Each structure stands twice: as C-alpha cells, then as structure tokens.
Amino acid sequence: MNHNKPVEHSDPIVPPTFEFPVFEAEDEADDDIPYEITRLFEQEEKTIQPHQEEIELVNLGTKDNKREIKVGAALEKGVKKRIFELLREYSDIFAWSYEDMPGLDPQIVEHRIPTKP
C-alpha cells in the first residue's frame, strides 16, 4: 500500500450557475408564532391618536367677568341645557382664580422659571 498518495474525493457542490436553485426558502407558517407576539406586532402597527372631541366654550359669568367652561358639543341639547343650569346655579363654588382660593401657599401654586440674571 502506498500511504503517500493524496486522498481524492469528489466535491458534491454544484458551481453557482443559477440554473439550479441552491437553496429554496420555505415559507414559515404563522401558526408557529405565539399569539402574544402576533398581538404585540399588530398593536405596534396601530397609530394611537389623541381623542379629539369638538367642544363648546360657554361663559357662566358676565361679559366683564368671564367664567368660561368647556362642554362637549356632541351632547344632546336637553342634557347640555341641564348641565348649564346646574353649573350656573353652583358657579359660586368653583375657583375661577387664585383669589377664589384663600389660604393657598404661593410657594405651591406659583409657577417659576429659573433664568440666568
């Protein structure tokens, strides 16, 4: 036996000629993806927009002493009317300004923006 002779082997790899596909990917079934991950993907695709309700500005005070509130414009007329009546009847219990809230510490209710001198 001659042990110095190199071992010959046949190479089964076909040179890439693009005549024969070397690898064909199989479509993955969606059944393999857990429901929770699918739900998260679907949720991520949704764009969440802030709720935009049409509002109506109503003055419960006078022309000189405005006390404005915002009410949903889509409310039924009868419901709106009863709300306005109720709010007008009890408008004196609302704090419309800081003067209407005696005893509040200005350190709590004042907004300060620190700026360089």
C-alpha positions in Angstrom: 0.0 0.0 0.0 1.1 3.4 -0.8 0.3 5.8 2.0 1.9 8.9 0.4 -0.7 9.2 -2.3 -3.2 12.0 -1.6 -6.8 11.1 -0.9 -9.1 12.0 -3.7 -12.7 12.9 -3.1 -15.5 14.1 -5.2 -16.9 17.5 -4.5 -20.7 17.3 -4.5 -21.1 21.1 -4.6 -22.5 22.4 -7.8 -20.9 25.6 -9.0 -23.3 28.5 -8.9 -24.7 28.8 -12.4 -28.1 30.0 -11.3 -29.7 27.3 -13.5 -30.5 25.2 -10.5 -31.5 26.8 -7.2 -29.0 26.1 -4.5 -31.4 26.8 -1.7 -35.1 27.4 -1.7 -36.5 29.0 1.4 -39.7 27.6 2.7 -42.5 30.0 3.9 -42.8 29.9 7.6 -46.3 29.2 8.9 -47.8 31.9 11.1 -49.0 29.1 13.3 -45.5 28.9 14.8 -45.6 32.5 16.1 -47.2 32.7 19.6 -50.4 34.7 19.8 -49.0 37.2 22.3 -46.2 38.2 19.9 -48.6 38.5 17.0 -50.8 40.7 19.1 -47.9 42.9 20.1 -46.9 43.3 16.4 -50.5 44.2 15.5 -50.7 46.7 18.4 -47.4 48.3 17.3 -48.7 48.9 13.8 -51.7 50.9 15.1 -51.2 54.6 15.5 -52.8 55.9 18.6 -54.2 59.4 18.2 -55.4 61.6 21.0 -59.2 61.8 21.3 -60.4 65.0 19.5 -63.9 65.9 20.7 -65.5 69.0 19.4 -66.0 71.3 22.4 -68.2 74.3 23.1 -66.9 77.3 25.2 -69.6 78.6 27.5 -69.4 81.7 29.7 -71.1 81.2 33.1 -70.2 84.7 34.2 -70.8 88.1 32.7 -69.3 89.9 29.7 -66.9 91.7 32.0 -66.3 88.9 34.5 -65.8 85.8 32.3 -66.2 82.4 33.8 -65.7 80.1 30.9 -66.1 76.3 30.8 -65.7 73.8 28.0 -68.5 71.3 27.3 -68.7 68.6 24.7 -70.5 69.9 21.6 -71.9 66.5 20.8 -74.1 66.3 23.9 -77.8 66.3 23.4 -79.4 69.8 23.7 -81.5 68.7 26.7 -78.5 67.4 28.5 -76.5 70.5 27.7 -79.3 72.7 29.0 -79.5 70.9 32.3 -75.7 70.9 32.7 -75.6 74.7 32.1 -78.4 75.3 34.6 -76.7 73.2 37.2 -73.3 74.9 36.6 -74.8 78.4 36.7 -76.7 77.5 39.9 -73.5 76.4 41.6 -71.0 78.7 39.9 -70.1 80.3 43.2 -68.4 77.1 44.5 -65.9 76.9 41.7 -62.5 78.6 42.0 -62.1 80.8 38.9 -58.9 82.4 40.0 -56.3 82.3 42.8 -58.2 85.0 44.7 -61.0 82.5 45.0 -58.7 80.1 46.9 -57.7 81.9 50.1 -55.1 80.2 52.2 -53.1 78.5 49.4 -49.4 78.8 49.8 -47.9 80.8 46.9 -44.9 78.5 47.0 -47.2 75.7 45.9 -49.4 77.5 43.3 -46.9 79.9 41.7 -45.0 78.7 38.7 -41.4 79.9 38.5 -39.0 79.6 35.6 -35.4 79.9 36.8 -33.5 82.1 34.4 -29.9 83.4 34.5 -29.7 87.1 35.7 
